[in-house]
Amino acid sequence: MQHNINTICVCGAGTMGTGIALCAAQHGFTAIVFDINPATLASSQASVQQTLRQLLAKQKITAQQQHDIFNRLSFTAHLQQATAPLIIEAIVEQYAAKQQLFQQLATINGHNCIFASNTSSLSITQLQAQIPHPHRVVGMHFFNPATLMKLVEVVKGQHTSATTIQTATAVATAMGKTAVQCTNSPGFIVNRVARPYYLEAMRLLQQGVATPQQIDAILESTGFKMGPFKLMDLIGIDVNHTVSTQLWEALGHPPRLQPAALQQALVDAGQLGRKTGKGFYHYQPQP
């Protein structure tokens, strides 16, 4: 496996996949965005164009840079075009879906191709199961928004080789990220540590101790960049709840990490945060 990777394929054109691909293109990589849904691809492309226009208007990039970055991106709904020395999947958080994708990609990419998962909580070791050459499967957990957040967790599964870890770390660094290596464990580092931040905040709300606005305000005043309720709305309440549930189950259902019934109720009601216009807060529809 080579450290000098120039092309990255990102599978999944949602918010995370789009952000990862744009970040790669901003740092000189050729980025292929693959998604089976043409409408999602169109939305991804429009999002990239809007972001680049905003950066140009703020004079953070030049018109030439805007042109060059966009030209380093391509969008495709054809699996046969999802070929690159490094593939980062950012699809639904389900083992079966991710493993099926990697198995399909293995048939059209060489055995030296690195398969990286952007999963926030699923086991990399389990994802490696039934994947040809499992030593090339690694976790590369980006954070939302991927173009701005500096951290990437580089996660070593049971079979991940040292070369794969080194290459993933080198790529993340070349993308302007702070790459932190860790061994596969439920929730890795950030989501393991962050769970009480969300769960205790929701317990305070359920007990009537304070409102989301009050809890967010006091935590932000102590140095947190964003309070737990604003952050859950940004991440997506459904995504956050899924991570909480997966971590709780993987650790054997410890009471301190039991997912909040309040959050489940919001998911059931379709109130998922910013992306639906309502979560713990209300939001104006996006233009």
C-alpha positions as CSV (number, residue, x, y, z in Angstrom):
1,M,0.0,0.0,0.0
2,Q,1.3,3.5,-0.9
3,H,1.3,6.6,1.3
4,N,1.3,8.9,-1.8
5,I,-2.4,8.6,-2.5
6,N,-3.8,11.2,-4.9
7,T,-7.3,10.0,-5.5
8,I,-10.0,9.2,-2.9
9,C,-13.5,7.8,-3.5
10,V,-16.1,8.7,-1.0
11,C,-19.2,6.4,-0.9
12,G,-22.3,8.1,0.3
13,A,-23.3,11.6,-0.8
14,G,-25.0,12.7,2.4
15,T,-23.8,15.5,4.7
16,M,-20.7,13.6,5.9
17,G,-19.7,12.1,2.6
18,T,-20.1,15.4,0.8
19,G,-18.0,17.2,3.5
20,I,-15.2,14.6,3.4
21,A,-15.0,14.7,-0.4
22,L,-15.0,18.6,-0.4
23,C,-12.3,18.6,2.3
24,A,-10.2,16.2,0.2
25,A,-10.6,18.4,-2.9
26,Q,-9.7,21.5,-1.0
27,H,-6.4,19.9,-0.1
28,G,-5.5,18.8,-3.6
29,F,-6.9,15.3,-3.8
30,T,-9.0,14.1,-6.7
31,A,-12.3,13.1,-5.1
32,I,-15.0,10.8,-6.5
33,V,-18.4,10.9,-4.8
34,F,-20.4,7.7,-5.3
35,D,-24.0,7.2,-4.3
36,I,-26.7,5.0,-5.8
37,N,-29.3,7.8,-5.5
38,P,-29.0,10.4,-8.3
39,A,-31.1,12.9,-6.3
40,T,-28.7,12.6,-3.4
41,L,-25.8,13.1,-5.8
42,A,-27.4,16.2,-7.2
43,S,-28.0,17.6,-3.7
44,S,-24.4,16.9,-2.8
45,Q,-23.1,18.7,-5.9
46,A,-25.3,21.7,-5.2
47,S,-24.1,21.8,-1.6
48,V,-20.5,21.8,-2.7
49,Q,-21.2,24.6,-5.2
50,Q,-23.0,26.7,-2.5
51,T,-20.2,26.2,0.0
52,L,-17.6,27.3,-2.6
53,R,-19.6,30.3,-3.4
54,Q,-19.8,31.3,0.2
55,L,-16.0,30.8,0.6
56,L,-15.4,33.0,-2.4
57,A,-17.8,35.7,-1.1
58,K,-15.9,35.7,2.2
59,Q,-12.6,35.9,0.3
60,K,-11.3,32.7,1.8
61,I,-10.7,31.3,-1.6
62,T,-10.0,32.9,-5.0
63,A,-12.1,32.4,-8.1
64,Q,-9.3,30.2,-9.5
65,Q,-9.3,28.1,-6.4
66,Q,-13.1,27.7,-6.5
67,H,-12.8,26.5,-10.1
68,D,-9.9,24.1,-9.3
69,I,-11.5,22.6,-6.2
70,F,-14.8,21.9,-8.0
71,N,-12.9,20.4,-11.0
72,R,-11.2,17.9,-8.6
73,L,-14.6,16.5,-7.7
74,S,-16.7,14.1,-9.7
75,F,-20.1,12.6,-8.9
76,T,-21.3,9.2,-10.0
77,A,-24.1,6.7,-9.5
78,H,-22.2,3.9,-11.2
79,L,-20.4,1.4,-8.9
80,Q,-17.9,0.6,-11.6
81,Q,-16.5,4.2,-11.3
82,A,-15.9,3.8,-7.6
83,T,-12.3,2.9,-7.9
84,A,-9.4,4.6,-6.1
85,P,-6.4,3.6,-3.9
86,L,-8.4,4.8,-0.9
87,I,-12.2,4.4,-0.5
88,I,-14.0,6.1,2.5
89,E,-17.5,4.9,3.1
90,A,-20.0,7.2,4.7
91,I,-23.3,5.3,4.3
92,V,-25.9,4.2,6.8
93,E,-24.7,2.9,10.2
94,Q,-25.5,-0.8,9.6
95,Y,-23.0,-3.6,9.5
96,A,-24.7,-5.5,6.6
97,A,-24.9,-2.4,4.4
98,K,-21.3,-1.5,4.9
99,Q,-20.0,-5.0,4.5
100,Q,-22.0,-5.5,1.3
101,L,-20.6,-2.3,-0.1
102,F,-17.0,-3.3,0.7
103,Q,-17.6,-6.7,-0.8
104,Q,-18.8,-5.1,-4.0
105,L,-15.9,-2.7,-4.1
106,A,-13.5,-5.5,-3.6
107,T,-14.5,-7.0,-6.9
108,I,-13.5,-3.9,-8.9
109,N,-10.6,-2.6,-6.9
110,G,-7.2,-4.2,-6.3
111,H,-6.2,-5.9,-3.1
112,N,-4.0,-2.9,-2.2
113,C,-7.0,-0.6,-2.1
114,I,-7.7,0.6,1.4
115,F,-11.3,0.5,2.7
116,A,-11.9,3.1,5.4
117,S,-15.2,3.4,7.3
118,N,-16.4,6.7,8.6
119,T,-18.5,4.9,11.2
120,S,-18.8,6.7,14.5
121,S,-19.4,3.6,16.7
122,L,-19.5,0.3,14.8
123,S,-16.7,-2.2,15.4
124,I,-14.0,-2.1,12.7
125,T,-13.1,-5.7,13.6
126,Q,-16.6,-6.8,12.8
127,L,-16.7,-4.8,9.6
128,Q,-13.5,-6.6,8.5
129,A,-15.3,-10.0,8.7
130,Q,-15.9,-11.6,5.3
131,I,-14.0,-8.8,3.5
132,P,-11.1,-10.0,1.3
133,H,-7.7,-8.9,2.6
134,P,-9.2,-7.6,5.9
135,H,-5.8,-6.0,6.8
136,R,-6.7,-3.1,4.5
137,V,-9.9,-2.2,6.4
138,V,-9.6,0.8,8.8
139,G,-11.7,3.3,10.6
140,M,-11.4,7.0,9.6
141,H,-14.0,8.8,11.7
142,F,-14.5,12.4,10.6
143,F,-16.7,14.9,12.5
144,N,-19.4,17.1,11.2
145,P,-18.9,19.5,9.5
146,A,-16.0,17.6,7.9
147,T,-14.6,20.6,6.2
148,L,-14.1,22.4,9.5
149,M,-13.6,19.9,12.3
150,K,-10.0,19.1,12.7
151,L,-10.1,15.6,14.4
152,V,-10.1,12.3,12.6
153,E,-10.0,9.1,14.6
154,V,-7.9,6.5,12.8
155,V,-9.2,3.2,14.2
156,K,-7.3,-0.1,14.1
157,G,-9.3,-3.3,13.9
158,Q,-8.1,-6.7,14.9
159,H,-6.7,-7.4,11.4
160,T,-5.7,-3.9,10.3
161,S,-2.1,-3.7,9.2
162,A,0.4,-1.1,10.4
163,T,0.9,0.1,6.9
164,T,-2.9,0.7,6.5
165,I,-2.9,2.7,9.7
166,Q,0.1,4.7,8.6
167,T,-1.4,5.4,5.2
168,A,-4.8,6.5,6.6
169,T,-3.0,8.7,9.1
170,A,-0.9,10.3,6.4
171,V,-4.0,11.0,4.2
172,A,-5.9,12.5,7.1
173,T,-2.9,14.8,7.9
174,A,-2.6,15.8,4.3
175,M,-6.3,16.8,4.5
176,G,-5.4,19.3,7.2
177,K,-6.7,17.1,10.0
178,T,-5.3,16.1,13.4
179,A,-5.2,12.3,13.1
180,V,-5.5,10.4,16.4
181,Q,-4.8,6.6,16.3
182,C,-6.8,4.3,18.5
183,T,-7.6,0.6,18.9
184,N,-11.1,-0.6,18.1
185,S,-13.4,-0.2,21.1
186,P,-17.1,0.7,21.5
187,G,-17.5,4.4,20.6
188,F,-13.7,4.7,20.0
189,I,-12.5,7.8,22.0
190,V,-14.8,10.8,21.3
191,N,-18.2,9.1,21.4
192,R,-17.2,7.1,24.5
193,V,-16.2,10.2,26.3
194,A,-19.0,12.4,25.0
195,R,-22.0,10.1,25.8
196,P,-22.4,11.5,29.4
197,Y,-22.3,15.1,28.0
198,Y,-25.5,14.3,26.1
199,L,-27.2,11.8,28.4
200,E,-26.8,13.8,31.6
201,A,-28.1,17.0,29.9
202,M,-31.2,15.1,28.8
203,R,-31.7,13.7,32.3
204,L,-31.6,17.3,33.7
205,L,-34.2,18.3,31.2
206,Q,-36.4,15.3,31.9
207,Q,-36.2,16.0,35.7
208,G,-37.3,19.6,35.1
209,V,-34.0,21.0,36.4
210,A,-33.4,23.3,33.5
211,T,-34.4,24.0,29.9
212,P,-32.2,23.2,26.8
213,Q,-31.4,26.9,26.5
214,Q,-30.3,27.2,30.1
215,I,-28.2,24.0,29.9
216,D,-26.5,25.0,26.6
217,A,-25.9,28.5,27.9
218,I,-24.1,27.5,31.1
219,L,-22.0,24.9,29.4
220,E,-21.0,27.2,26.6
221,S,-20.1,29.8,29.2
222,T,-17.7,27.4,30.8
223,G,-15.8,26.9,27.6
224,F,-17.7,24.3,25.5
225,K,-18.0,25.5,21.9
226,M,-21.6,24.2,21.6
227,G,-24.0,23.1,24.3
228,P,-25.3,19.4,24.2
229,F,-28.8,20.2,22.8
230,K,-27.5,22.5,20.0
231,L,-24.9,19.8,19.2
232,M,-27.5,17.0,19.1
233,D,-29.6,19.1,16.7
234,L,-26.6,19.7,14.5
235,I,-25.5,16.1,14.4
236,G,-29.0,14.8,14.0
237,I,-31.0,13.5,16.9
238,D,-31.5,10.2,15.1
239,V,-27.8,9.8,14.5
240,N,-26.9,10.7,18.0
241,H,-29.5,8.3,19.5
242,T,-28.2,5.5,17.3
243,V,-24.7,6.0,18.5
244,S,-25.9,6.0,22.1
245,T,-27.8,2.8,21.6
246,Q,-25.0,1.0,19.9
247,L,-22.5,2.0,22.6
248,W,-24.9,1.0,25.4
249,E,-25.5,-2.4,23.8
250,A,-21.8,-3.0,23.0
251,L,-20.8,-2.3,26.7
252,G,-23.4,-4.6,28.1
253,H,-26.2,-2.1,29.0
254,P,-24.6,-0.1,31.8
255,P,-27.3,2.0,33.5
256,R,-25.3,5.2,33.3
257,L,-25.2,5.0,29.5
258,Q,-28.8,4.0,28.9
259,P,-30.3,5.9,25.9
260,A,-32.8,8.7,26.8
261,A,-36.5,8.0,26.3
262,L,-36.8,11.7,25.5
263,Q,-34.5,11.3,22.5
264,Q,-36.3,8.2,21.3
265,A,-39.6,10.2,21.4
266,L,-38.1,12.9,19.2
267,V,-36.9,10.3,16.7
268,D,-40.3,8.7,16.6
269,A,-41.9,12.1,16.0
270,G,-39.5,12.8,13.1
271,Q,-38.1,15.8,15.0
272,L,-34.4,15.2,14.2
273,G,-32.9,18.7,14.6
274,R,-31.6,21.1,12.0
275,K,-32.2,18.8,9.1
276,T,-36.0,18.6,9.8
277,G,-36.4,22.2,11.2
278,K,-37.2,21.0,14.7
279,G,-35.5,19.1,17.4
280,F,-34.7,20.6,20.8
281,Y,-34.9,24.0,19.0
282,H,-36.9,25.3,16.0
283,Y,-35.1,26.3,12.9
284,Q,-35.9,28.4,9.8
285,P,-36.2,26.3,6.6
286,Q,-33.1,26.3,4.5
287,P,-33.3,28.3,1.3
